[in-house]
């Protein structure tokens, strides 16, 4: 594994989500909460639209890092706070931008800080994935 | 919110057999394109017995434990008013197709926040030998008109 230096960009990617992406994640994960695929239900509970699953956004962010690392063996922990929803428009979808940078390095591990944005707004905060060196 | 929930432990969930095609399906759903998730030869070249699940796959087993919590008659938790506020995973090893996993949930904290409640729970996920695989920690915000990401 290459050495990690604080500030280095580990990976960066924009993922385009559509309603199909949400249905696919619902099926794969077993999370069938209708706010992730039904506009009427989303409106009923006061949401601005159908939302991406928070766990889908969290999963995309780690996928971007793992693709750069090539393996998951070194992943020690991964945590996020969900702050803003990703509203997925029925025809236009939604873009999620992931930027992964080395935030800290100690003798045993490196902390990779993830900046995850939709429409220039952070949707995850304190998104950190720690890997063993 | 029912503070008696703190410290409550639930029985282990029924063993979940991680299937190869399920791992591939989940990997595709989270845009996980590293070859070890879908390509058997790539996974074996890295020393795994089968394809390797993406890090957040543990949620599939954790979800079975959270269903137990939601089903508690005295939980005071209404799904429609529940928001997933935080999530964390602490890994001992990756999940690999062929694993038979069991989750055991414990409610570790409840904190009032305005008219809402933050419930922290930990699901310890172990394999068929009883060895620790991953601990999944969730913070659920239960209340009304709360902001954040819907669960």
Interface residues (C-beta under 8 A of the other chain):
Chain A: X15 X21 X24 X25 X27 X28 X29 X30 X31 X33 X35 X36 X45 X46 X47 X51 X54 X55 X56 X57 X58 X59 X60 X62 X63 X64 X66 X67 X69 X70 X71 X72 X73 X75 X76 X77 X78 X79 X80 X81 X82 X83 X84 X85 X123 X129
Chain B: X22 X25 X26 X27 X28 X29 X30 X31 X32 X33 X34 X36 X46 X52 X54 X55 X56 X59 X60 X63 X79 X80 X83 X84 X85 X86 X87 X88 X89 X90 X91 X93 X94 X137 X145 X148 X149 X150 X151
